[in-house]
Amino acid sequence: MFGGTVDGSDQGIVFQKAVNKGKVPFSGIVLTALIAVFFIVLCSQFNSPIFPLLLLVFWICNYVIWAIFIKYIMDPYYLENKKFYSNQSDFLTTKRFEIVETFLYGTWHRIRFLSGTLLLIPTTILSITNWGDSLFSSHDKKTLCVSVLILVFVLIFELWIWYFRLKRKFSLTTLTEIIEQNDDNSQDID
């Protein structure tokens, strides 16, 4: 949830026009509530052998909800702002929009979700089938392996999205400082 707040804050700084008078549409609230419900169900099964399966379902649902959010909620907002920025002649101002655009619509999202799915499928199979029994001398070692794979999943895919969030944040901050400095310098000249 904190990540979504950071994302919205950066978009609010760059986007000049807001759809729905700047209020979160009801559909956005519903999608957020769906993710929260899925997450609660997921957490309630933390010690269950089906946890990796629920994590995989949560991951896929998260992707589908993200895709719906982008297509039906963000697109009108984005297209209005793209129109606004396409009429701008200032390279740095336009570049700020492109940074947010890349974060929202970049292929990195799809690659991240696909990679996560490819890691969770064997983790799930290992957890809920007897497939891995011959690989491990005890059930505890199999459970440990599944736990480590889940930890690796969480670390990789949370770090991945935070890398892109921080990259966007630092890029926007730097460009904003340059733009403000240029504005101050041009006022000093006048």
N, C-alpha and C positions, 0 to 999 in steps of 0.2 A: 504494500500500500504506500509506503514511503516513496518508493521509486516512481509510482504514478504521480505523486504530488510534485516531485522534482521535474518529471516530464512536463506536466501541466504548467508549472512555473516558467520553464524555459520557452514553451510555446507561447505563453502569455506575453513574454517579453518581446518576442519576435513578431508574432502574428498581429496584424493591424486591425483586422476585422474579425469579429466574433459572431458565430452563428448562434441563434437562440438567445440573443441579448447577453451572451457571456455566461449563461446558466447551463449547468449540465442537463442535457435532455433526459427525460424519463427513461428512455431506452438505455442510456449510459448507466443510470442507477441500477436498472434491472440486470445488465451484464455484470456490473461490479458485485451485485448481490449473489448472482449465480456463481461467480468465482469464489466468493466467501463461503457459500454453502458447500461447494466442492472441497474447499480447503478444510472446513470443519470435519466433513466426513473422512477425508484423508487422514487428518490428525487423530481422529478417534480410533483409527485402525493401526496406529504406529507400531504396536508390538505384534501385529498379526502377520502370518506368512503371506497374506494377500496384499500387504502394504505396497510392494513394488508394482503389482497390477493396478492398484488404485492410483499410485503415483503416475503410471503410464496413462491411465484414463484421464487423470487431472491434467497432465501435460498436453494431451491431445485436445481436451476440452478448452484449455487455456489458449491453445493456438487458434482453435475455431472461433472462440469468443474474441480474441485479438483481431482476427481477420474480419469478423462482422463489425467490430468497433471501427476499424480503419475504413471499411467500405461504406458503412451506412451512417456513421456518426462523424468521423473525421474528414471524409472526402469533401462534403460541402464547405466545411470550415477551411480546409486546405485549398480548395479550388478558388474560393474568394480571395484568399491571400496570395495565391500564385498569380492571379490576375493583377492584384495590386502591385506585387513586386516585379512583374514583367514590364511595368511602365516606369520603373525606377532606373535612373541612369547611374546611380552611385554603386560602384562595384562592391564595396565593403558591406553596404546595407543589403544588397542582393545576396551576397555570400552568407550572411547570417541566416537568411531564409533557407538557402540551400543546405546549410548544416542541419537545421531542424527537419527539412525534407528528407535528407539522407537517413536521419535517425528513424523517422516514421516509416519510410517506404523502401529503405535499403534492403537488398537481398540477404543481409546478415541475419535478419529475423528468421527467414525461412531456413537458412543453413543451420542456425542455432536450434530451431525446433526439430529439424530432420536429424541432426546429430544427437540431440537428446533422446529422440525416439529410438535411434539405432543403439544407444547405450542401454536404454530401459528395456528393450525387448529381450535380450539375453538375460538381463538381471531378473526379469519377471519369470522367464522360463526356468531359470536356475532355482528361483524361490518356490514356485508352485508345482514343480514336477519332480520326478525322481531322476531326471536327466543328469543332474550333477552329483548324485550319490556315489557314482563310481570314481569321480574325480577327487572326492574328499574322504578322509578316513573316518570322519565323524560328522554328525549333524551340526555340532557346534562350529566346526570349521566351515561348513557350507553357510551357516548363518552369518559367521564373521565375514566371509567373502561377499555375501549379498549386502551386508551392512557397509562394507568398504566401498562397494560399487555405488551404493546410494549416496554415500558421503562424497565420492568423486563426482557423481552427477551434480549434486547440489553445489559443490565448490566450483566446478567448471562453468556451469550454466548461470550461476549467479554472478561470478566474476566476469563472465562474458558480457552480460547485459550492463553491469556496472562499468566495465571498461568503456563501452559505447556511451553511456550516460556521462561519465567523467570527461571523455573526449569531447562530447558536445558541449558540456558546461565550460570547460577550459577554452575551447575555441570561441564560444559566444562571448565569454568574459573578455578574452583578448581582443576580439574584434570590436566589442562595445567600447573598451578603453581607447583603442585606436581612433574610432569614430569620434568619441568625445574629445580626444586630444586634437584631432583635426578641426573639429568645430571651435574649440578654444583658440587654436592658432589662427584660424580664419577670422575670428572676431578681433584678435589682437592686431591683425593686419589692417582691418577696417578702421 
